[in-house]
Amino acid sequence: MPLDYLIRWRLFNEICGDDVQLEGVTAITGTSIVLGGSGDPTAAVISQRWHKALDATHAEASEREVAEFMRRAGFEELPKSFYGWRRIADGIIVLDARPDNFIKTEEGVAPIDLLVTQIEDSSA
């Protein structure tokens, strides 16, 4: 699934205007860090630019601010999902768009870690 992971970050960069980069790949030896985990013993090492919080004591965005960010990016809420949004025009689905995955900065609300994918049939 390494390719899926890289595609996820490419899409994240495109929709969020970020610059997450692949820094390298490492082999994992010993016990998996994922409970009951098995499979590919490699891990991607990524970097993401630092987002300085506008207010370090209240860095998290509100649900309203997250919704405004997602709507400005052309998304609509995805019913019956885990904080999900969809953009029908290009079939991009974003999950886990919870307030704790966004930070308030001087430039506005910035997403930190969203699960992003693209589906072929964008009518879903």
C-alpha positions in Angstrom: 0.0 0.0 0.0 2.9 2.4 -0.1 1.7 3.8 -3.5 -1.7 4.5 -1.9 -0.1 6.4 0.9 1.9 8.5 -1.5 -1.1 9.3 -3.6 -3.0 10.3 -0.4 -0.3 12.9 0.4 -0.2 14.1 -3.2 -3.9 14.7 -3.1 -3.6 16.4 0.3 -1.0 18.8 -1.1 -3.3 19.6 -4.0 -6.4 20.3 -2.1 -4.8 21.9 1.0 -2.1 23.9 -0.6 0.6 22.2 1.5 4.0 20.8 0.6 4.2 17.4 2.4 7.2 15.6 1.0 8.6 12.1 1.0 12.0 12.2 2.7 12.7 8.5 2.5 11.7 4.9 3.2 12.8 2.8 6.1 12.6 -0.9 6.9 10.8 -1.8 10.1 12.4 -4.6 12.1 11.1 -6.4 15.1 7.5 -6.2 16.4 4.9 -4.2 14.4 3.9 -0.9 16.1 0.3 -1.7 14.9 -1.5 -4.1 17.2 -1.9 -7.3 15.3 -0.1 -5.7 12.3 1.5 -7.7 9.6 2.4 -7.0 6.0 4.9 -4.7 4.4 7.8 -4.0 6.8 8.5 -0.6 5.3 7.5 2.9 6.4 7.5 6.2 4.6 9.2 9.1 6.2 7.5 12.4 5.4 8.0 16.0 6.3 5.3 18.7 6.5 5.9 22.5 6.9 5.4 23.8 10.4 2.2 25.6 11.0 2.5 28.1 13.9 -0.7 28.4 15.9 -2.2 31.8 16.2 -2.9 31.1 19.8 -0.9 28.2 21.3 -3.5 27.7 24.1 -6.4 27.4 21.6 -4.8 26.1 18.4 -7.5 23.8 17.3 -10.0 25.0 14.7 -13.7 24.9 15.5 -16.2 22.6 13.6 -17.6 25.8 11.9 -14.1 26.8 10.8 -13.4 23.3 9.4 -16.7 23.4 7.6 -15.9 26.8 6.1 -12.5 25.6 5.0 -13.9 22.5 3.3 -16.7 24.4 1.6 -14.3 27.0 0.2 -12.3 24.1 -1.2 -15.5 22.9 -3.1 -16.5 20.1 -0.8 -19.8 19.1 0.7 -20.5 17.0 3.7 -20.5 13.2 3.1 -23.5 11.7 4.9 -22.9 8.7 7.2 -19.2 9.1 7.3 -16.4 9.8 9.8 -16.1 13.6 9.4 -16.3 13.0 5.7 -16.5 15.5 2.8 -16.7 14.9 -1.0 -16.0 17.0 -4.0 -18.2 15.5 -6.7 -16.5 17.4 -9.6 -13.3 15.3 -9.3 -14.3 12.4 -7.0 -12.1 13.4 -4.1 -13.2 12.1 -0.7 -11.8 13.5 2.6 -12.2 11.7 5.8 -11.2 12.5 9.4 -11.7 16.2 8.9 -12.1 16.7 12.6 -11.2 20.0 14.4 -8.2 18.4 16.0 -6.7 17.8 12.5 -6.8 21.5 11.7 -4.8 24.4 13.3 -5.7 28.1 13.4 -2.8 30.2 12.0 -2.2 33.8 11.1 -3.0 32.8 7.5 -6.2 31.0 8.5 -7.2 27.4 9.2 -4.6 24.8 8.0 -5.3 21.1 7.8 -2.6 18.8 9.3 -3.6 15.2 8.6 -6.6 14.3 6.5 -7.3 11.0 4.8 -7.7 11.9 1.2 -8.6 9.6 -1.7 -10.1 9.9 -5.2 -12.7 7.6 -6.6 -13.3 6.9 -10.2 -17.1 7.2 -10.1 -17.6 10.7 -8.6 -21.3 10.3 -8.2 -20.8 8.2 -5.0 
